Every structure is written in structure tokens, then in C-alpha cells.
């Protein structure tokens, strides 16, 4: 039966029950589908489950969005109506971009011509999109204005002129379709069977007049049922907010020149919260009432006596508390049905939420994760923190299953974001970090058969071949830079190929290409796959640097999308979503006949905004705790509703201002307003909470703890609660007679709240607002009787130590490890030397397999402009080796230049000349120590007590063993030579010299023959064995400073310890790290004041360095 029916209730569950009763009446044909118009897929999912519960089984239903349903109605009126209208914004923007430049010479278009004077295609496209969106709003909210533009050719506003150019007499758009549909529905011989028999509009909070007019017209031939969430059981179409009343009074005063009271104008406020937050829904209901529907109201009052239930009841019954008619209501002090949490950051908001949800499960019997929804106006900001907090819980008892909904594909899928990154490469410097970021994408690795284990190898190649930026020298030419080939991808890859095909030990170059000679045969497949990736990348870049038509762009981008990304079955939908978006380019080309070539910048802008709107996994109502965006029409009921991020300036949203928006210039009831929409959305959230409403915001600065304002909506809620509710701090132990006496005294007082004892009735905001600490491990969360709490064991342990920062922390080793396996007594010479370089590191790495070294390769996107630090040290080492091998200095320069290790041009030559002069002097000194002949390496494979030592000792010349280092003297180097010196003295035959030399930039040190070398080796091996069970209190630099001060400077122990501590602590002012900052030492010895204070440190330092110093000659001269 045709007609318009309006069913309203403050409970969505009641509306479902009514809908179920209506659709029990079958349609005339069993093949006809029930049509339900909804606003989002979340409502569809919830409604389907509820109807299945009500009816036992639920099927053969079509859920349509309002625009989709309207499109179907129009297709009834117009045969062969295209699936997409050219007036839709995604099509209209391209048409405007094509048409607008022809009008810029006109006087009416002067504001636009000024903006587009620089002929920037991006600005033109972005402006076209803005105009297209605005025209789309006009067809919905101002169809009569559109029709007037078309009928009156004298309308000379630039928008009217542009509209008439875009749409001729035969064009189809929404305003014309509405006219046609109305005409069709008023025909006397209308074929009613063409239209659906019954349509239900469910859970939609507001629709534009365009849609409601259509539904009203449709009701002449169809049964149209509106199911609307109505927060109030009373008639509230005429109630006004404080802002609206003030505006009307000022307007009246301006017109009549005298002030008239609210009473005289019959202005009604009703409930403050309803009038302030409900305007959006109020105007929608008022518009439906204008159609004179059959109205059925099913209000349900909340019988609970909680704060939340009372607020919902006040809104339902249009009560305003804090007035003589409705005095403030008393609530218990432990009422927590409305909670507001003030935190320092979004991360802290999520951490606090997690603890509170755990507490909800403890406090509410039978509560399930699916009974809780968490919404945020900016879910993308909170999503990483949600995963970090809820996704990292290890204890199964504390793990909460959750689902993140409403995230767009750009942040949800690596494919979409990586593909957009690919499109950013043309015109860029093709920097090494950008390419590596792409190569770390899992789907790109799969497409080119590159594994995670291959990545470190590839990164090492890139770093050591000196690749920095630029495909080749032509990339630099296009940027008006000198066309040097070094440090480009082309040159670096040629070095890899040269090294693979002509291994040369980095000493040979061919056609000015120095081969990279560190490729193993087994790595050839990795190299091939990596080269395939770079080749495909450069090939793609050649296409992207040219303009193409939309259909060509569609084909190119889809082809390379499939080339660069290979995904598993679980993420196949991500790839399909991007592909389908690119296919739209083909549709735009064909439907609009848009044959012009489009630059890449416009395409990137279009694709980025399209993907921003795509969601691949809605994931709303899945049985888990749901995190989702705070969206309109999401009034699904939950036991607990949580709202995150209700900060000032964030919520409610503000509508963007456009000076040429004709809707904003002349507003009407029913126009869309983001602020009013968000206010009504908050009201719906409050009404949807059955047990508890949880709100949090960032209300304290993490830097200085300064308070920040919450959303104005929270302020309004707090003002209302302060005025309307009282809390009994004496746990309600007051007789009813006392309460009655108090109420009588209140009634006789004009100011109700002033008669109440403020110490007896505190402000309710003091009770419901919880101010949290900056850190989750604050001791306040674990104190007895504190309002703050936490379920985190880790934070509890941290809180226990929070007050002990200045006290001694327990070291990592509290007792010695068990004695190591006997295999550790078979010892390579290099391993013995390595032990004394850093005993704590050796123990942690070899015994406990703990590595604290950072193996991350840092890529520099700029070619070298200077040679300093570690780069200078490496280059000098190579230069010394080359010069010692007889290579001329000029040949060395050429070699380093083509390897990309020097700055380009004369700057590089200048730096090399400075270094080579220093190095040449050092090499000359070094050569004087190399007295021929050089002896064979001393091979050692001998037992020493119960140890077995093996290895070889190199650089032994006729008169001495020789070690050198083009750097300042370091104790660690001295120890390395000392161990080898003892081994040569003990195991070397008579043909091997028993002296050793160490040459550094600032010192020449000689060790003479050691008679008791075996005894000294025994001591070192004993210390080694001891250091395999507990950290040895030996630190080369600090220990050397201690021993050297006593033995060489003849100073007392106190002075020696003072000098050692300086080495241990370092110099923060000069940025010189001490040995205490070594991560292995820090872990092994904790935060104790200093292990140097221990007697073992002093004894060990002397035990090792005393014999060394006694056999050492400083400043030794070769001429002796």
C-alpha cells in the first residue's frame, strides 16, 4: 500500500523490531527483493544480523545507498540512462578542466584568470575539482538555482556561464532528472508496477531536501517507510539553541529598534544538549513532518539510575535540569557511566583506553569485545598507536581481539603507497634511499624474486660502489649540474658488472670503470634480479616523463603495476583495488571523449585523492573490539561507546570556506554543515551507549604540562552536568527527611545551586574527569586508593624503580656463568686478540649470543663534498696499501676518482692532494722499517698447557715484526701487537726476530725480546678463561691510562684512577665517548658509579700492562 510512514524511536533496537514486523508482510511476488536504504556498510551488517535474530532467517534483500537508489529511480523514468552521469564530480572535473581555459578571457572570470595566470596545470585541475564538487552540491541542494541558470540566459555570474557551457539542452543532470521523475509520478496513467512495492529508509540521520522530496513523491505509488532515530519523545521542531536565540534576538532588535524578550517571541530552549547538538536531526525531522506522513513514535525511557541513563532520559523527555521545575539530580560518587580522560598525547590516550577496557571486562559481567566500539574523528592518527598498544600484548590473558575499520588503502596497503612513490620518481634525483625504500616493499621483492636475506647484500653493494643519486650523468645535466658519471646508478651498476666479469681486486679499471671485486659466485642470481628491478624501474621512468592520453595512462600504469607488484592471496584485493581505480581512466576517456594528453602531475593528484577515498577492509562489527572513524549514521547501539581525540579545533569539524560558494552565501535549512553534522553525531553516540560513555582528549602538553582545551562539545557536556547533577561525598548516608528538607529549602531559593554546601556537593566535573600522568609507568598508577590504575606488569616494575634513578641498578651479571665448553680452549690467535679488545663484548657475543651492534647501512643521498671521519680513515688505509705496493700517487688518484670515493672535480683533487702528502710522509717512514727480506708467515698450531693455539702471524721482516696504523696511538692496537709479540717469542724459531714495532701517526713503539713469554701467555690465557664466565674488569684505554700513569709517569694510584676515569667517562663537551658508553660495557656493568673503583680492575690492569710497559720502548728510532 502506497504512502509515507515515519517510525521513530530513541532506540535503534526498537526500530529493528518494527521493521521486522513490517517486512513479515510479504511482497506481492516471492521473487521481489526487499529494498532497504542505508548510509553505510556498518549499518547494513548490523541490521542484517538483527533482522536474522528477529525473523529467524533473513535473505533476498537489497541494501542501497541513497544515491544508488535514486539512480535506479531515474533509470525507470529515462530508458538507457548511463551508469555514470557526466555531472558526477569525478567526470565533471575533467570536463571543467577542458572547458574553463576558453572562458578566462571574459570579465566575469577575472578572479579565476588571476589565480591561473601562471598556467600551472595542477592548479587548473585542483580548481576544476573544487568547482565540480560545488556544482554537484548545487544539483542536490539548489536544483531550482540550476534550472534558473538554464532558463535565464541573462544570468551572467561566472558559475552560471560555465554551467550553461557544460550542459546543453540535451545534457542529463540530477536537477533535470528530478523534474522528469516528478512529472512521471504525477501522470494519471502511471505504471505502478515499474516502481518498487516497498522501500524502507533505515537509520539515516539526515538527507538533503533533494532526496526527501523524491521519497515523498515516490510515496504516491510506493510504500515508503522512514525509520529514524529520534532522541526526543516530545515535539521539538521549534526548540532553539542559545546561539540561535541570541541571533534571533539581535536580528529582531536591529529590525524593530527595541529589545523584545524570549517570552514575548515564544522562543523555547528545551533541553540544552538537545538544542545545541540536535539541530541537524531537528531540521531533518521538521522537513519530514512537512510531508504529513503517518507518524508512529516508540520512545523507550532508560530505567537505570546512572548518570548516563539520566542524561539520556532528560533528552528523551525534553527536561532541563537545574531549574525550579527540574532541580539537580543526585548521583552516587562511584557512578562512572560517563568518563572523561585527559591525557598528554594520542599514544597516552590509547594506553589509558587499553587499561580501562580491561577494567570494563572486570566490572561488567558478560561483557564481550563486540559490545565495545571505539570511535575517533581522526582514526588514521590513532591507528599506529592502537596497533602498538593493543597489538603488542604478549600475555594471552590480557590480549584483547580488535579490528581497525575505515582506513583508506594508502595507509592500509603497501601496494598503493609504494605505487604512488614510484610515480614520484620522475623529476626527482632518483636518490638511493628512495629506491631502497621501494625495494623493501614485500610485494616488489616477490615480483623480482628478491628475498629478505638478499637485501643486506644489495645494500652493501650499493654502499660500497658509491651510488648516491641520478640514473646517469644525464640526470645531473637536466638539473643544470656538471655531468659527472660517478655516484650514479648507471656507474655503480657498471662497477658491479665489471667486478663480476673481470675480477681484479679493485686494482684494475676498464674504460674508466673500476670493477667491484667483492661478488661471490653464489650471488650472481641476486645480482641478476637486482639488475632486472633497476632496468624495469628506469624503463618505467621513460614512460612517466612523457604526457599521455587517459587511455594510454590506464594501459601503462596497469601494465607496470602488475610488473612491480606480486602479492599473495590474502592481499590480492589490494592489487585489484588499485587496478580498478586505474581502469576508471579508461571510462573517463571514453565517456567524455577526453583525448587531450595529460601530464604526470595531474595524474598523480587524481590517483592520490582517489585512493585516499578507497577502503579495502571496512571491518565494522566483526565480533572483536571495533576501532572505527566517527562517521555520520553510525548510531549502532553498543554497551560501551568510547570516543578518542575530541580535542579543540579537531572536533567538531569546520566546513571549508569558499568565497564563491553560493550555498554558503545564502544558507537554508537542510544544507550540509560539518559542524552541525558532528554535533548530532556526538548526540547519537551518547544515545547509543547502553552502559557507559568513555571520552578522551589530549588536554595536557607533553612538554610543559600546560592545560589544553577539549572540544567545545565536551565543555558543553560538562557545563550541563555541573548544572544538572550533584554528587554525595558521604556515600549517600543521608536520611530521606534530610533530603526532603534540603529540597524544600532549594525550592524557596531563586538560585538553587547556591543554597547547596559546596563541600558537601563537589563539582561533578571533578569526579568524571581523570587527569593522567605523562608516563604509563608513573608510580601514581600503582598506589593504593589512587583513582589511576594500570594492568601492566612491565610498567609496575618500572614504577618500582622510578624513585631509584640515582641508586645502584643491578648489573646484567649477578653471578658467574657456568664454566664454558672445552671447545673454547681451542683458540685462534685472532680470537685471543679480539677478546682483549673488549672482554665484555666477547663474553656476550660468544657465550650468550647477544649482539648489540647496529648493522643498519646508512645511505647518503648526496655525493661526497668532503672527506672526513670514517671515510677519510678508510681512504687513507687503501692509499697506504696502494703506495706500499708501488702504485704511483697519480694512479691512486685516478683509481679513487672512478670508484666514486672522492668529491667531484677540483674539490676532490684538492682533498686528495692534502691526504696524499700526509700519507706519503707516513709511507716513507714505514718503508724505512721494512728491512728486507720479509719472512714467511709464522704458522702456529701448538698446545700451551691445556689450550690449543692456532693461526698465523704476518708482516715479519728481517729485524722485527711490524704493525702500523695511520691514526693516533691506541692501547687496543698495542695489546694486539703484544699478544703476537709473545707468540713469536715463544713459538718462533731462531730465524724469526724477537722484536716488534708499532708505527702510528704520533708514536713509534718497540718491544724487545721477552724471556718469560710462556709465563706471560699463561696469564693472558687464564684471564681469557676467567672472562668467559663473568665480565673481566679490563677496558683497554682506561686500564692503559691507569697503568701508564703509575709506571711511566710515576704518579700515585689516586692520580692514575682519576686519569682512568676520564677515559672511562669520556668528554661530553668535546663529544668524545668513553668506554662506559660502549653498549656491551653498559649492559654488563649496569649503572654502578664505576667498575674502575673495584680492586680487580686495578690488579688486572697492572697484570696485563706492567710486563708490556717493562718491555716497551717509546719513540724508538730506526737508526738505532
PEJORA-V665113 format. One line per field, one symbol per residue. ss: DSSP state (2 for helix, 1 for strand, 0 for the rest). phi: phi as a letter, one per 20 degrees, with the letter a starting at -180 (. if undefined). Layout:
# PEJORA-V665113
ss: ???
phi: ???
This chain:
# PEJORA-V665113
ss: 0011111110022222222222200000000001111000222222222222222000001111022222222222200000000000222222222222222000222222222000002222222222222222222220222222222000000222222222000000022222222222200000022200011111000000222222222200001111111000000000100222222222222222000002222001000222222022222222222200011110000000002222222222000000000000111000000111111002222222222222222220000022211111002222222222220000022200011100002222022222222222000000022222222002222220000222222222222200000000222222000000000022222222222220000000110011000000222222222222222222222222000102222222222222220000222222222222222222222222000001022222222222220000000000001111100000000111111100100000000000000222200000000222222222222222111111111101000000100102222222222222111000000002222222222220000022200000000222221110000000222200000000002222222222000000000000000000022221112222222220222222220000000000000000000000222222222222222200002222222222000000222222222222222222222222200001000111111100111111100110001111100000222222222222222220000000011111000111100000222222222222220000000002222222222220000022222222222221100001102220222222200000222022222222222222220111000000
phi: .fqdccdcaecfffffffffffefffffdfefefdcecdbfffgffffffffffdnbbblcdecfgfffffffffffdflfffcefefgfefgfffffeggfdfffffeggffffdfelefffffffffffffffffffeecffffffgfedfefdfgffffffffcefefdbfffffgffffffeffdfefffdffbcdddmefbcfggffffffffffccfddeddfdfceefcfdfcfgfffgffffffffeembedffffeledemfgfffeeegfffffffffffelffdcdcfceeefdeffffffffffeledfncgfcfgeecffefcfcccddceagffgfffggfffgffffedgmfdgfeccccbfcfffegfffffefedfefgfdedfbcddmefffeecffffffffgfefgneelffffffgffefgffgffdldefffggffffgffeemfcanfbffffffeldgefefmefgffffffffffecgbmmdcccllcefedceegfeffffffffffffffffffffffdebffffggfffffffffeccceffdffffffffffffggffffffeleeffdffgfffffffffffeececgleldndfddbfedfmdeffcfcddcdmeefmdbffdffecfdeffffcfcgnffcffffffffffffffefedbddccbedbffecmffcfegfffgffffffffdccdefelmecfffffffffffffedfdfffeefffedfffffeeedeeefdfefgffcefmffebbdeffffffffefedfeefefffeebffggfffffeecfgfffffgffagffffffeedldddfedfeeeeedffdbcbmfffffffffffffffenffffffgfffffemedgfmfffffffffffffffffffffffeeefeeefgeedbcecledddbpcddlddgdaeccbbeafgcfffffgfffffffffedffffefddcccdcfcbcccdefdfdfffffgfffffgfffedbgffccgffffffffffedeldfffffffffffffemcffeldfeffefffffffdmdfgaffffffffffgffeefffffdddemfdfff
